[in-house]
Amino acid sequence: MPRHHVARRDLVCSLPEPGWNYGYERSPFYPHTLADGATYVVYNRRMMPVSMANADRFTRYWALRKGVTRLDTGELPTEFRGPDAVRLLNLLFTRDVGKMKVGRSTYGVACWPDGGVLVDGILIRLEEDRYWYVQADGDFVGWAKAHALGMDVAVSDPQSWVHQIQGPKAFDVLAEACDEGMPEPFKYFDARHVMMGGQKVLITRTGWTAELGFEIYTDPGMDYDALWAHVTAAGARHAMLDIGLDAMDIRRIEGAIFNNGSDIDSSMSAWAAGFAPFIDLSKDDFFGKSALEHADQRTCMFGLTCDDAELLIGGPVSHNGKEIGHVTASGWSPHLECCVAFVRLDDADHAAQRDVEAMGFDLAMHKARIVDLPFYDPEKRIPRGLEVVDW
């Protein structure tokens, strides 16, 4: 049996003993997640909570869907600053970043020269010549620094750590956590500096959940424990629950949010990854443009549902006994009452075959169905604050 067809997963735990302890960084909020009994994954060389000991993933999922939750993330900000910041970023990204207004953020996709996916993330314009790129796990920083040579732009690490508050009550927490109340305006993908407990932080109206929410970015040297305590107190009045990726993973699959390096990677073009809305071939040259101009523009990423099993990540998807793709992400959706998963097809033509079989966590093949993404809320009315689910 191939190695990836194994019904196990590997996480990082903290042991109260000396020994090997290199190659990754702990968040300044690590003591608080550790106290919740967290296990971790290493993401951007940073430890990010996956599971918590005091509640299961479904309890935390419902807290995300009905209330408010907090996750200490492993997202990695990189700063671009200087007169040539726009010039460099326009080489790196598939859309024209010069069109962004100060105080706004956008989804940014970077490609290798062959059109393969390098990384995705959130690009924030803080000033006319100052941007932060908050990336998913990937080999982006060295690539950016190499191509900044000869340009009047500094590519640096702002030493910022990110945690996100997500769920329908997220803005109730935000209003209490901000010393001067809810910032106005604070539209979808806005970025604002605010004071929380007497400390200045950056917030963006973004997240990895397809729910209403925001993210908090720290500054180096601030009192991290005081900030955590301040947000905790604001959240406690709304029953905010700290969660790990297990609960968030289900929701991001429902919302068709991909994970770089597992759902999408450098072996597939940005078209195949489903990034058509974020590719602008009319802009000046960018890495991967020539390859993308001549590539198949159809996506190979689709949804998969299964009524009687949770599907195995890495497991095969077959039609009439022939393997046509594999599962890249999977979780049981309490809301839809079925397994929701992503399937990466070997060829876009296979999307015509909707009734398939897929391997479950029990290593048996189960009936499944290929569906278009996302599983619901295609207009993103929930994170935009235009729709509140009546549970």
N, C-alpha and C positions, 0 to 999 in steps of 0.2 A: 504493500500500500504506500503511495507517495507520502512524503513527510508532511505535506500540508493537509492531508486528510487524517488528522489526529484530533480527537475530541478533547483537547486540552488548551489552556492558554497560559502565558507566562507574564507575570507581573513582578514588580520590585517591592520588596518589603524592607522595613527598617529594623535592624537588630541592635539591642543594647549591648554592644561589644565592639572592641577594636578590630581592625582588619582592613582589607581593600576598600577604599572609599574615594575613588578618583573618577574624573571624566564627565561629571555632571554637576549641576548647580541646584541648590535648594532655594526655593522661594523664601522671601522673608516671612511669609505666612505659613511656612512648613510646620512650625510647632503646633499651630491651631488645627491643621488637617490631620496631623499625626495623633493629636488628642482625640480626634473623631474615629481613630482606628483605620486610617486610610492605607490602602496599598497604592502603588504608583506605577506609571509608565514614564520612560525617559523620552522627552519630546523637545527637540531643539537643545539637547543636552541639559534640559531642565526637568525636574521631577514634577509630574502632574498627577493629582489624585484620580484613581480609577473607581475604586469601591470604598465604601465606608462600613464600619462594623455595626453601627447602631440602627441601620435601616436597610431594607433590600432595595434593589434597583427600581422595582415597581412603585414602592411607596414614594421614592424620590422622583420618579417620573410624574406621578400624579401631583406632587408638590410643584413641579415645574409647570404642569398644564393648568392647574387650578389656583396656585398661590404664587410663591416667589422662592427662588433658590439662588445660591451663590456657588461659583466654581473658581478655584484658584488655577489659572490656566498656565500652559507652557508656551504661549505665544511669544515671539521674539521680535521686538521693535528694533529697527535700524534707522538712523537719521541720515538724511541727505540735505546738505546745506551749502549754499553758495550760488553764484551767478549762473553756473552751468547745471544746476540741479534738474531743471526741466529737460535740458538737452540729454542728460544721461538717462533720466527716467523714461523718456520717450524712446530711447534705444532698447531699454529693458522690458517695457510693457507693451501690450497689444492694443492699448487705447491711448488717446492723446491726453496726457495728464495735465497739459497746460491749460486745458479748458476748465479744470477744477477751480472752484472759488476757495479762498481762505476760509477755514472753519467748516470745511466739508471733507468727507471721506468717500472712497469708492472701492469697488472690488477690483483688484489688480492681478492679472495673469501674466507671468513671464515664461518665455519659451527658450529652448535651446535653438541653435541655428537650423536644425533639421525640423523644426516645428513641434518637437516633443515638449511635453509639459515640464517646466523647471520647478515652478512653485506658484502658489496662489496665496492671496491674503488681502488685507485691508490697507490701502494707501490713504494717508491723512495729510492734508495741506494745512500746516500750522501758520506759515507766513508765505510771502510771495516766493521766497527762495529757500524755504525750509519745509521738508516733508518727513514724515515717519512712514515706514512700511512695516506693517505688523504681519509677519509671515507665518505660514504653516511650516511644518517640519520640512527642511529641504536645504539644498546646497546653494543658497542665494548670495550670502554676504561676500564670499570670496570672488564670485563671478562679478558682482557689482563693483567691488574695489578694483579688480583687474581692468575693467573697462572705464573706470574713472581716471586712469592715468592720462595726464596731459590736459585734463579738464579742471576748471576752477570750481571744484566741488569737494567737500569733505564728506566721506562716508564713515560714520562712527556709531558706536554703541551708546545709546542714551542711558543705559543702566536702569531701564524701566521694567517693572513687573506688572502683569495684567491679571485682574480678576473680574468676572462678569456676574451681574445680577440679572436674572432672567425670570420671566413669568408674568401673568396678567397683573400682578400687584407690584411689579418692579418699579413703576413710577411713583407709587405710594412711598416706597422706601427711598427713592431718589429725592423726593420732595422733603423728606425729613432729614436725610443725610446731608443735603446741601445747606450750608449755614444761612444762605439767603433765599432758600426755597428753590423750587423747580426752575431751571433756566428756561427762559422764553426768548426766542423760539428754540425748540429742540426737536427738529424734524428727523425723519428716518435718514440715517447716515450723516447727521450733523456731528461736529466735534466742538466741545466747549471746555474752557478752563473754569473750574468752580472751586470754592472753598468747602472743605469737609472737616469739621472739628478743628478749624483754624489752620488747616493745611491745604495748600494748592495742589489740585490734581487735574488731570485731563480726563474727560469722559467722552465716549462716542456712543451714538445710538446704533449699536451693532451687537452681534452675538453669534453663537454657533448652534442656535436652537430653533429657529423659525418661530420664536415667541417674541412678545414685547420684551424689550430689555435694553441694557446699556453695559458698557465696559469701563473700568476704572484703571488708569495708568499712573503709576507712582513716579516720584522724582527721587534720585539718589540722596541719601542723607536725611530723609524725612523720618518721622517717628512711625514706623510701620505698625507697631503694636497698637499705638493710639488710633491710627486710622482703622485698623481691623475692629477694634473695640467700638469705635464710633459707628461704623456701618453695621456692626452686629446689634448694637442697641437700637438703631433705626429699624433694622430688619426684624428684631424680636417682636415689635409691636404689630407685625404683619405675619408672624409665624414663619419667617424665612428659614429655610433649611439648607445646610451645606451639603452639596452633592459631589459625586465623582463622575467620570466620563460614562460609566455604565448607564446611568439614567439619561444623560444628555445624548448618548449615542442613539438611543431609540428615536428620540425626537428629531435629531438631525437627519436620520434616514427618512423619516416621514416627510421632512421638509426638503429632501434632495440636496443636502449639503455634503459635498464630497470631502474625503480626507486625503491629502496629498501623500503619496508614497504607498498607499494601499488601494484606494479606489482608482486613483489616477496616478500616472507616473510618466517618466521620460520615454517609455517605450510606445506611447500613444500620442497622436497629434492632439493639439488643442481642440480641433473639430471633433475628433473621436471622443474626447473627454466631455463633450457637451458644452463647450465654452463659446459657441457661436455668438451669443449676445454680447460677448466681451472682446470680440475681435473686430478691429476696424482696419480693413485693408486699404482704405482711402487715405490713411495718415502716412506721413513720411516713414522711411525705412525703420524697421525694428527687427530684433533677432527673431528669426523664424518666419518673417513675412514672405520671402520668396518661396519657401517650402510650402507654406499654407496656401499660397495662391494656386498651387498645382496639386493640392491634396484633396481627397474625398472629403466633402464637407458634412457628411452624415455622422451622427453620434453612434457610439457603440455602448453607451451607458443607459441602462433601463432599470425600472423597478421590477421586483419579483414578489409575489405573494404566495403564501402557503398556509393552508387552514389547519394542518394537523402536526406540524413540526417546526421547530426553530432551525433554520438552515445553517449549515456549517460554513464558516468563512474559509474560502479557498476551495470549497467543494465544487464538483462539476455540475454543470447544467446541461441536460441532454434533450434531444428531440428525436423520437423514433430510434433510440439507441445510439445516436451519434452525438458526441460532445460538441456543443456550440458555444460554450463560454464557461465562466466560473463566478461564484459568489464572492464579492469583495467586502461586503458588510451585511450584518444581519442582526435582527432583534425582534422580540415579541412585542407587538403593539397592543397595549391594553385598550386603547381607544378604538382601533380598527378590529380588535379581537382576532388577529391573525399575525403570522410572521411577515415582517416587511424586510426586504433586502435589496441590495444592488446586484445586478448581474452585468458583468463586462463581457460583451459578445466578441467572439473571434472575428466576426465579419458583420457589418451593419445589415447585410441581407437577411441575417438570421432573425431580425426583429419581426419579420412577418410570421414567425412561428410563435404563437402566443401560448399555447398549451404545451408545457414542458415537464420534465422531471428534474429535481434537484436533490442533492445529498443533504440530509439532515444531520443534526448533532449526534444522532444515534448511528450515523454512518450508513443508514439505509436511504434508498431513493424514494422521494415523495412527489406527488402531483403538485405542480406549481403553475403560476401564470405570469407571463411577462406583461408589464403594464408601463404606460408612460409616466414620467416623473413631472412634478412631485406626486405623492400619494393623495394629497389634498391641499387646498389653499394655494392654487397656482399663481394668484395675483399678489401673494404675500400680504393679504389684508390683516392677518393677525399681528405680525411684527410692525406693520405700519400703524397699528392702533385703530384700524377702521372696522374691525370686527372682534367682538368679544364672544367667546363660545359660551353658550348657555348649558351648563352641565346639569 
